[in-house]
């Protein structure tokens, strides 16, 4: 059992914990949530005794092992599989001693202990964990130095999972995983045999992998039973109650103060006025804890373009002479919201670079709208910001013709206030850097916005704000993310990037998740088949389906308006006058494209309605 008792701790005079307490029972899976900067990572360091408490105590059972991922695995000559196996220090020591032991009694003890800790299946278990995190059999035999820092972070995660500490501390582990790896981790943590405390802003993981939430706010810790959505409901109810009580108290205070102001100096009322002054002094203000303001993103709106904005036929792309993606037959319209699925290394980033004109087409044909503007956000771009410059300096370079007030307005539209505007980027938080990068990616009002893992470093409130901004945005969106919640609310089309090709994925995200988990657990197929009565869809799925229906209907109406305008244009006799043959053909082509898009939009709308009806069926 992890006991946090009345702890107090401050950083540079700023208190992070004041009399905070919580108890986490053995074997519980707990999500640690709170706004960025409240002290979640500091709490982990206090639990590991890397920092000294000012007062209070944190206790664990005697000899309990604590594990976490502090840094990436070293770039050594040791293979991935051996790096992970070495994390179980007891097994490694026993295996080494077994090679040299001479005493028969000691040899027997070693072999008994090796059997007790299931040492002989260790390599298979380590390999299974590495495979779940994206390393195939061949890669597991390669040395760590062959892999980049992000991939070595996965190796470090695999090592700590294999070691199975009594208390597993994970700080945003999905930030360096793809969707497939994040879904595997969810499943693994749900079955982990010991206690888990995980910092995450991923709602899917907090709903499926944990059973309790530890909320850090106002320097206190509050323990909630249930996954994140249940916590959010309880939290909203608590806020509403506190706000109602605060409002009532304020009305009572105003009434008393009014009496005092009227009668304080009247002799016949002075005694009553004094009694009310004392009552006012005795009233303890009811503090109404406030959620972080929804710091909205303000994406500039592009002008409308005729569909398609990008069309690829028989496309091939790759690096140098190496072909990565072939047989590309893709079409993107301005109102598309497309999520790219597929494991890392299959070509999602390659496709993103092709669409954003960062890679050439090696064969085939690609047509783009002539005035097409594309915005591109990738995680590495956050690292490429000028750390010795302020956000204002970045905008001064990008928009030298604009007034400083306009730069500040742009920054405020992405949640970067006056203080952050003049702070060097190197001193900003990860979330603030991500906001600046998103601003830079969208500053030209792109018709197509390509986002590669945009939610890394964003807290839950900021992720919700991003969902709202993308829903309202009138350009096309290509989205790569491990955040199932974001994908389910934003994407209405799924493309699977696999085996050198890109194909539409016919199922939904839940079907894709189920498919991935079935691959990991083939034995689970039979129980699934045995279910005769399908479960009613969850509230989150229903909300997503309803959102898809609304978006599909809006798309259909928009294209209908475009068709009506083109019908009116084609009905104009002036268009058919001599010498206007070229103009007529251009308008007829646009009309044909809109009609085709309208047919597809109607089909998607009907499909969305059918899915919603099926999900709502009892």
C-alpha positions, 0 to 999 in steps of 0.5 A: 500500500502506498501512503502519502501522509500530509506532505508539503513541498515547494519549488523555488518558493512556489508551493506544490503540495500543502498537507496533501494525503492519499492512500493507494491500495495494493494492486490498484491501477491509478491515473494521476491527473491535474493541469500542467505544472501542478507537480505530478512529475515532482510527486513521482520524484518524491515517491522515489526519494529523489527529492526530500520532503519539507514535512509529511511522509510517503511510505511503502511496504518494506522491500517494495520495488519501485520502477519507472522510465526515467530516460531512454535505454543507452545506445550500447552494443547490447541487443534489445532482448538482452537489454530487457532481460537484464532488467530482472536483476535477480534472474540475471544474477542467478543465471550468472551464478549458476554458470560458476557455482560448485556447491551442490546445495547452492546449485539446488537453491539457485535452480529452485529459485529460477523455477520459482521466478519462471526464469526459463520463460523470461525470454519469451515474455521479454520478446512478447513485450517488445513485440507489443511495443513495435519491435519484430523478431529481427529488430529484437536481436539488433543492438540498442545503438541502431535505434533513435532516442524515441525507440530506445525509450520504448526499450526502456519501457519494455525493460521496466514492464518486464521487471514487474516492480511492486509499484510501477510509475509511468509518466506520459508513456504514450508520448513516444508510442504509436496508436498500436503501441498505446492500445497494447499498453492499455491492455497490458496495464489492465492485467498488470499484477501489481500497483500502477500510478500513471500520469497521462492526458490520454482519456482512452488509457485513463478509461480502459487501463485504470480503475481509480483517479488521483486528482492533484489540484490546489496543492491537494490530492483527492482519490476518486474511484472509477475511470476518468469519465466517472471522475469527470462527472463527479468532478463536475457535480462537485464544482456545480455544488461548490459554485452554488454554495459560493453564490448563496454565501455571496448573496447572504454576505451582500445582504448583511453588508447592505444592512451594515452600510445603511444602519452602522451609524444610526444609534437605534440600529448600531447594535444590530449592525455590529452583530452583522459585522461580526457575522460577516467576519465569522463567515469563512469564504467558500472557495469554488475550485475552478477547472482550467479555462478551456484555452481554445485554439483559433485556426484561421479559416481558408477560402473554399476550393473546388474538390478534390484539392489533391488527387493521386493516381498510381502514385509511388513515393519513397526516399532516394531510389527506395520505394516505400509506398506504391499503388497510391490512388487517393483523393482528398476533398477540403471537408475531409477528416482522415486518420492514418492508421498503421504501425510505425515504420509502415509509411504514415510519415512518408505519406504525410511528407508526400502530401505536404510536398516534402517528398516527390512522387517517384511515379504516377500522377498527382494533381493539386488545386493551384492555390492550395496551402498546406499546414504541417505539424510534426512533433520534431518541429516543436524541437526545431523552434528557436529556443533563444527567441521568444514567441513574439520573435518567431512571429516577427520573422514570419509576419514582419509587416504586421503590428506587434498588437496583431502578433500578440492577438495571434498568440493569445488565440493559441493560449499564449498570454502576455507573459509567455509571449515575451518568454524565451522558448527554451523556458516554455513548457512542452504544451506551450511549445506545441501551441506555438508550433500549431500557430506557425503551422496554421498561420497561412490559413491552410486548406489542408492541415497535416497533424502528426501526434499533435497532442503530445505535451497537451493536457486534457483541457487543451486536447478538448480545445483542439477537438473543438477547433478541428471540428469547426475548422473548414479545411481538410485534416490528415491526422496521425495520433495515438489518442483514440479519443481525439481520433474518434471525435475528429476523423470521419475517414480511416486510411490504413497504411500497411504493406507498402500501400494505403487503403480505406479501412472499412471498420471503425476505430473500435473495430481496429482496436479489437483487431489489434488486441485479437492479434495479441490474444488469439485465445480471446476469439472464442469467448467473443464468438460466444456472445450472442447478444451484442452490447449496447454501445458506450456513451463515448461511441454514441457521441462520436457517431452522432458527431459523425452524422452531424458532420456528414449532414453538414458536408452534404448540405455544403456540397448541395449549395455548391452544386446549386451555384454551379447549376445557376452558373451553367444556366447563364447563356453568356457562358455559351457565347462564342470564344468562351468554350474554355470557360464553359469546359472549366465550369462543366468540369467543376460541376462534374467534380461536385456531383461526384463529391455530393454522391460520395457525401450522401453515401457517407451520411447514410452510412453514418446514420446506419451505424448510429441506428445500429449502436442505439438499438437495445 
